[in-house]
């Protein structure tokens, strides 16, 4: 592959699981967890992350099972528009194993059975620097199964790194359950940008001010806020902020 990944750390440099557990236990909202996972993703040399419950066979949209993610929206939208969940090697293996594993883009691309339109999504993955997905199966206290998926350059993960990431995944997934089990209580799944826009709205910022803070156009900010208002079944942005606070999306 043209792109490879290095963790940038040695075994001696890596934080131990107990330290992670203590920090994760202090996270209070889903937005806190998004920020934490974004930092972990960068620390270990990945590009992006996605946390989801394991889709049942009759589910055909990844968005329906996604809890939190910082994947580019266009990637998730393209994935679902092409019904790529039906052809996911990773999801198939998640239904069969409880141990971590990796799937390279090269290996997945070489598998048969996918529609010609899959090439569009594969090209988008390459453009976003995603050549491998590392899967960490998890479950919550009630037995609900899920996965923390880290995506980025292709690399062989040392066993110590794999074990560290698996421990992080376990604690993160259970912390998500502890702070509200939002994905069980509502069909709404908010993106990182939607949560950011809501958070700044809660802080009293206008769309124009939020656009400046996030480096977006005012039109895009309004789109996110209108979309998240509908997701939360709110009549306006103010009610959307209140509902988001009650559900633990923002503090």
Secondary structure, 3 states (H helix, E strand, C coil): CCCECCCCCCCCCCCCHHHHHHHHHCCCCHHHHHHHHHHHHHHCCEEEEEEEECCCCCCCCHHHCEEEECCCHHHHHHHHHCCHHHHCHHHHHHCCCCCCEEEEHHHHHHCCCCCCCHHHHHHHHHHCCCCEEEEEEEECCCCCEEEEEEEECECCCCHHHHHHHHHHHHHHHHHHHHCCCHHHHCCCCCCHHHHHHHHHHHCCCCHHHHHHHHCCCHHHHHHHHHHHHHHCCCCCHHHHHHHHHHCCCCC
